[in-house]
């Protein structure tokens, strides 16, 4: 019976994807389809009882311990950073923060919201001028550059996985005459170094990882004895799952998030082998929904400049398809985090301290 039901569903999904590639689906239809898929994800994620819910999360946490630190690391790198920095300059805010921003009464623009979240990181991490700082997975340097400018006596090291990101950050350092930033291009899952820091930050990198025990063990070794680790990742409030490309409706996984993980809001609490929790916060998903809506709006406003970027990156024959894909990605992110008034998928902040071995 399941196969009989699945066949017409699969045919419909294929038809919709073909229509999407040709830019024939209105945004309202894309949003409606996205919400239907999200409702299906919730039906599969929520278990009948609280006991089963907890058991399911524990099983997921235990399974991560048997996995490598990350999988298919080169694929998501190409999925997000194949486009040149010029595209992201047209879509993101002035800080080039490619992660959730914080919209408050004072945040009138995307730039305001970028700065508000960067400021919140500094407040929650208890950073002080003069600290040595490591930003793991620093992207285009939104946080590293913000800290370097605000705390001029801090020495900031950033690790990114893209030479184009490193080039952008170093250009910004020259423009702002910053001498306190060093950028390393590396795959964090295999990278090793001898160093220790007062503060370590990781902003939306854990979603690309699997074995949090091994990852936190590595990062804790880079913390000074009294150092603190601040982690920001998106999550679902109750359950965790892998981004898996197993059917035609796993579109986001295939094109934008191969090898990714959707952690639960409390998942990292099961990996305190080498770190101990100091504090734990939730940020309502509506902040991320509005962030992505702003990215979409800027993409639409700058399409005349974005079109040649798409053509040079993906080829003229595929430019329309990939323009639609990026727009749909931003729509999907907005719908995901806006679902149920931002109370299903959201952002979580953790503050950890190094767990010191007993004498």
Beta strands, then each sheet from edge to edge (+ up, - down):
strand 1: 132-136
strand 2: 155-160
strand 3: 181-185
strand 4: 197-203
strand 5: 223-236
strand 6: 241-242
strand 7: 261-264
strand 8: 275-283
strand 9: 345-354
sheet 1: 3+ 2+ 1+ 4+ 5+ 7+ 6-
sheet 2: 3+ 2+ 1+ 4+ 5+ 9- 8+
end
